[in-house]
Structure formats: C-alpha cells, structure tokens
Amino acid sequence: MPDFEYETQAGAHQSRIICGVDEAGRGPLSGPVVAAAVILDPGNIPEGLNDSKALSHSARERLLNVLTKNAQIGIGIAEPAEIDRINILWASMEAMRRAVENLYMSVDYALIDGNRVPPNLYCDAHAIVKGDAKSLSIAAASVVAKVTRDRLMAEANLRFPGYGWAGHKGYPTKAHKAAIDELGRSPAHRWTFGKP
C-alpha cells in the first residue's frame, strides 16, 4: 500500500508543496495519453487510496469525487496526432509536464511515476519506479488519470461507434482489432502503433 513517506522526505510537512504525477493510456491503439498531477492535503488523505490498477471501477469513481473536493488537480493530455508525431514516451512526458503546469498552485517538488522525469518541469522532481504503489500522491494521480481517460474514451465511443471503446478503452483486445479490420482506423487511432 502506498504511504506518505516520499512526500514527507520531500518536505510536505515543512510547507513545501508536493505533487504526485502519473499517466494513463500508454499502451492503447487509440485515444489520448492522459496525465494527472495531484497535491494532497496531508491531513485529509482519502480512505482506500491506492494504485488505480488495484481498485475497482466504483472505487476509482468514488475516490475521484473525494479528490476533486479535497485535493488540487491538474490534467495534461497528449492526443493521438501528437503521439504519432513525437512518440508515446515523449507524449507521455509532455502530458505530465502539462499536468503539473495546470495545477492552480505552484509546486516545489514533483514525485513522478516511472523511471524518468519529464524535461522542462519548472520544479524539482524525482522519478519513482512503481510510484503509484509507493506514494499516496502518485496513487491519487493514477486514479485521476485513469478515470479521466476512461471518461474520454466513453465520449469517443459515441463519436466513433463500433470500436467498443467504452469497454476496452482503446487497448489492443481481440474485439478492438476485429473492429479495426472491419471499419478501418478512426481519427482517434494512433497510426504509428503499427497494424494491430
């Protein structure tokens, strides 16, 4: 279970503003990569907060509602065309940078899920491998990014019916690949991800 140790080491209890940053959507064939940056109130951590992959859909939705009220949230998005232009790694890095910049508060330090820090952040940062399972702030960001991306894919499913995105969220499932074979790719697909 994640805890607040990384935040404490970074100075969260010493008036430093710390955010956690994570992304969702690196592996799908369609849709954006969505990053979130979250500043938690150390005295008001939502009960049950964990890595989004360890939570049910309903738990993620409940936590997003709580986080929306009790935390500062910034979202950054890289659309499929940008992913195709600069590749998924750099699109993910750019989405994370945007998420930090879209926070309403300036941040002193960012805890980043993964093994690298996005370039051009205006604050100091530290990358934590599997950070969403170690840091509560990164876990919160994982929940926000996942739910936000899932909602965007449900909306895309209405614009481009037939691909089943409301269910598989754009990941390369057998059903998604069959839909691409039948319908071709949509403008929401990533063209550089090869033939699925």
C-alpha positions as CSV (number, residue, x, y, z in Angstrom):
1,M,0.0,0.0,0.0
2,P,1.2,3.5,-0.8
3,D,2.1,5.8,2.1
4,F,3.1,9.5,2.6
5,E,6.9,8.7,3.2
6,Y,8.1,10.1,-0.1
7,E,6.1,13.3,0.4
8,T,7.5,13.7,3.9
9,Q,11.0,13.2,2.7
10,A,10.4,15.9,0.0
11,G,9.2,18.3,2.7
12,A,5.4,18.1,2.6
13,H,5.1,18.8,6.4
14,Q,7.5,21.7,6.1
15,S,5.3,24.0,4.0
16,R,6.7,22.7,0.7
17,I,4.1,22.0,-2.0
18,I,4.5,18.4,-3.3
19,C,2.5,16.8,-6.1
20,G,2.3,13.3,-7.4
21,V,2.2,12.7,-11.2
22,D,1.1,9.7,-13.2
23,E,-0.3,8.9,-16.6
24,A,-2.8,6.5,-18.2
25,G,-3.0,5.3,-21.7
26,R,0.5,4.5,-23.0
27,G,-0.5,1.1,-24.4
28,P,-3.8,1.6,-26.3
29,L,-4.1,1.7,-30.0
30,S,-6.5,4.7,-29.8
31,G,-7.2,7.7,-27.7
32,P,-5.0,10.1,-25.8
33,V,-2.5,9.7,-23.1
34,V,-3.8,11.5,-20.0
35,A,-1.6,12.6,-17.1
36,A,-2.7,14.0,-13.7
37,A,-0.8,15.9,-11.1
38,V,-2.3,15.9,-7.6
39,I,-1.5,17.8,-4.5
40,L,-2.9,16.0,-1.4
41,D,-3.8,17.7,1.9
42,P,-1.6,15.6,4.3
43,G,-4.4,15.9,6.9
44,N,-7.1,14.7,4.6
45,I,-6.0,11.6,2.7
46,P,-9.0,9.8,1.2
47,E,-9.7,6.4,2.7
48,G,-8.8,3.4,0.5
49,L,-6.5,5.4,-1.8
50,N,-4.3,3.0,-3.8
51,D,-2.8,2.5,-7.2
52,S,-5.6,2.7,-9.7
53,K,-4.8,-0.8,-11.1
54,A,-5.6,-2.2,-7.6
55,L,-9.0,-0.6,-7.4
56,S,-12.4,-1.4,-8.8
57,H,-14.2,0.9,-11.2
58,S,-16.6,2.1,-8.5
59,A,-13.7,2.7,-6.0
60,R,-11.9,4.8,-8.6
61,E,-15.0,6.8,-9.3
62,R,-15.6,7.3,-5.5
63,L,-12.0,8.4,-5.0
64,L,-12.1,10.8,-7.9
65,N,-15.2,12.5,-6.3
66,V,-13.4,12.8,-3.0
67,L,-10.1,14.1,-4.6
68,T,-12.0,16.7,-6.7
69,K,-13.2,18.2,-3.4
70,N,-10.2,17.7,-1.2
71,A,-7.1,18.0,-3.4
72,Q,-5.6,20.2,-6.1
73,I,-5.7,18.5,-9.5
74,G,-4.0,19.3,-12.9
75,I,-4.7,17.4,-16.1
76,G,-2.4,17.1,-19.1
77,I,-3.4,15.4,-22.4
78,A,-1.5,14.4,-25.5
79,E,-3.8,13.5,-28.4
80,P,-3.1,10.7,-30.9
81,A,-1.7,13.0,-33.6
82,E,0.9,14.3,-31.1
83,I,1.7,10.7,-30.0
84,D,2.2,9.9,-33.7
85,R,4.4,12.9,-34.2
86,I,6.7,12.7,-31.2
87,N,6.2,9.0,-30.0
88,I,4.4,7.7,-26.9
89,L,7.3,8.2,-24.5
90,W,7.7,11.9,-25.2
91,A,4.0,12.4,-25.5
92,S,3.6,10.9,-22.0
93,M,6.4,13.2,-20.7
94,E,4.7,16.2,-22.3
95,A,1.3,15.3,-20.8
96,M,2.9,15.0,-17.4
97,R,4.6,18.4,-17.7
98,R,1.3,19.9,-18.8
99,A,-0.5,18.4,-15.8
100,V,2.0,20.0,-13.4
101,E,1.6,23.3,-15.1
102,N,-2.2,23.1,-15.0
103,L,-2.3,22.9,-11.2
104,Y,-3.7,26.1,-9.6
105,M,-0.9,26.2,-7.1
106,S,2.8,26.4,-7.8
107,V,4.7,23.2,-6.8
108,D,8.0,23.0,-5.1
109,Y,8.6,19.3,-5.8
110,A,7.0,16.6,-8.1
111,L,7.0,12.9,-7.5
112,I,6.8,11.2,-10.9
113,D,5.7,7.6,-11.5
114,G,8.3,5.8,-13.7
115,N,12.0,5.9,-14.3
116,R,12.4,9.4,-15.8
117,V,11.5,12.9,-15.0
118,P,9.8,14.9,-17.8
119,P,12.0,17.6,-19.3
120,N,11.3,21.3,-18.7
121,L,9.4,21.0,-15.4
122,Y,9.6,24.3,-13.5
123,C,10.1,22.5,-10.2
124,D,12.5,19.9,-8.8
125,A,11.3,16.3,-9.3
126,H,12.1,12.7,-8.5
127,A,11.1,9.6,-10.6
128,I,9.9,6.6,-8.6
129,V,9.5,3.2,-10.3
130,K,6.1,1.8,-9.5
131,G,5.5,5.0,-7.6
132,D,1.7,4.5,-7.8
133,A,2.1,1.6,-5.4
134,K,4.5,3.6,-3.1
135,S,3.4,7.2,-2.9
136,L,-0.1,8.3,-2.0
137,S,0.2,11.5,-4.2
138,I,1.2,9.4,-7.2
139,A,-1.6,6.9,-6.4
140,A,-4.0,9.8,-6.4
141,A,-2.7,10.9,-9.7
142,S,-3.1,7.4,-11.1
143,V,-6.7,7.4,-10.1
144,V,-7.4,10.8,-11.6
145,A,-5.6,10.0,-14.9
146,K,-7.3,6.6,-15.3
147,V,-10.9,7.8,-14.6
148,T,-10.4,10.9,-16.8
149,R,-9.1,8.8,-19.7
150,D,-11.8,6.2,-19.3
151,R,-14.4,9.0,-19.5
152,L,-12.8,10.5,-22.6
153,M,-12.8,7.1,-24.3
154,A,-16.5,6.6,-23.4
155,E,-17.2,10.0,-25.1
156,A,-15.0,8.9,-28.1
157,N,-17.1,5.7,-28.3
158,L,-20.2,7.9,-29.0
159,R,-18.4,9.8,-31.8
160,F,-16.9,6.7,-33.4
161,P,-19.3,3.8,-32.7
162,G,-18.4,0.3,-33.5
163,Y,-14.9,0.1,-31.9
164,G,-16.1,-0.8,-28.4
165,W,-14.0,1.8,-26.6
166,A,-16.5,2.1,-23.7
167,G,-15.4,-1.4,-22.8
168,H,-11.7,-1.9,-23.6
169,K,-10.7,1.8,-23.6
170,G,-8.7,1.5,-26.8
171,Y,-6.4,-1.3,-25.7
172,P,-5.5,-3.9,-28.3
173,T,-8.1,-6.5,-27.5
174,K,-9.3,-9.1,-30.0
175,A,-12.6,-7.3,-30.3
176,H,-10.8,-3.9,-31.0
177,K,-8.6,-5.5,-33.6
178,A,-11.6,-7.1,-35.3
179,A,-13.4,-3.7,-35.4
180,I,-10.3,-2.1,-37.0
181,D,-10.2,-4.8,-39.6
182,E,-13.9,-4.2,-40.4
183,L,-14.2,-0.4,-40.0
184,G,-10.6,0.8,-40.6
185,R,-8.9,3.2,-38.3
186,S,-10.6,6.3,-37.0
187,P,-9.1,9.8,-36.4
188,A,-8.8,8.7,-32.7
189,H,-6.4,5.9,-33.5
190,R,-2.7,6.1,-33.2
191,W,-1.2,5.4,-36.7
192,T,2.4,4.8,-35.6
193,F,1.4,1.9,-33.4
194,G,1.6,-0.5,-36.4
195,K,-1.1,-2.7,-37.7
196,P,-2.9,-4.1,-34.7
